[in-house]
């Protein structure tokens, strides 16, 4: 039973990571286009988003492949959700 709880937690973590990553990307594009120094916005945003996701994935990889797979599925779910939510926001 604890295995299911760990996988569910990893799935939720993946959804939250995906929302942070892809929501942050959407926010960066909207703000970075009008910024006086867009290269700084895009560069720092990409580095910080990737660092957060990679550290979390590295931590989850130590707990087992099933947790890592659940987290990656959560990332994909969040990608689809953020894409659909932000498509109509413009």
Buried (B, 14 or more C-beta within 10 A) or exposed (E): EEEEEBBEBBBEBBBBBBBBBBBBBBEBBEEBEEEEEBEEBBEEBEEEBEEBBEEBBEEBEEBBEBBBBBBBBBBEBBBEBBEEEBEEEE
